[in-house]
Amino acid sequence: MVFLKFLKSIFSSIWRDATPIQAAIITSIILVVLIVLIFSLVQVIVPFTYIAI
């Protein structure tokens, strides 16, 4: 829950303090990094759970 509040504050401060183009670029980069992070995490966790079963 704290992580979600942290992300919300980051996005709101980006959109408040930057121009719309800069904010869109920064937001898209952050979203791409988060998607890659989630995808990598799934690729690491799934084989270990398969081995444990």
N, C-alpha and C positions, 0 to 999 in steps of 0.2 A: 504494500500500500504506500509506503514511504517512497518507493521507487517511482510509482506512478505520479505522486505529487511532485517529485523532483523533475520528471520529464515534462509535466505540465508547466512548471515554473520556468524551465529552460525554453520551451516553445513560446510561452507568453512573453518572456523577456526578449527573445530573438525578434518576434513580430513587433514589439513595442519600440526597440532601439535601432532597428535596421530599416533600410528601404525595402519596399515590397519585393524587388528582384533579389536582393541579397538574402532576405528572409526565406524566399522560396528555394533558393539554391542551398542554403544552409540546412533547411528542413529536409530537402530531398536527400542530401548527403547523409544526414543523421538517420533517416528512414532506411536508406540502403544499407548502412552499417548495421543497424538493428536487425534487418532481415537476414543479412549474411551471418550475424552472430547467432540468431535463432536456428538457422539452417545448419551451421557448424555444430551447435550444441546437440541437435537432434541426431546428426551423423555420428557423434561420439557416444551418446547415451544408448541408442538403439542396439548396437552390437553388444554392449556390455549387458543389457537386459536380456538379450537373446542367449548369451553365454550363461548367464545366471539361471535361466529357466532350464 
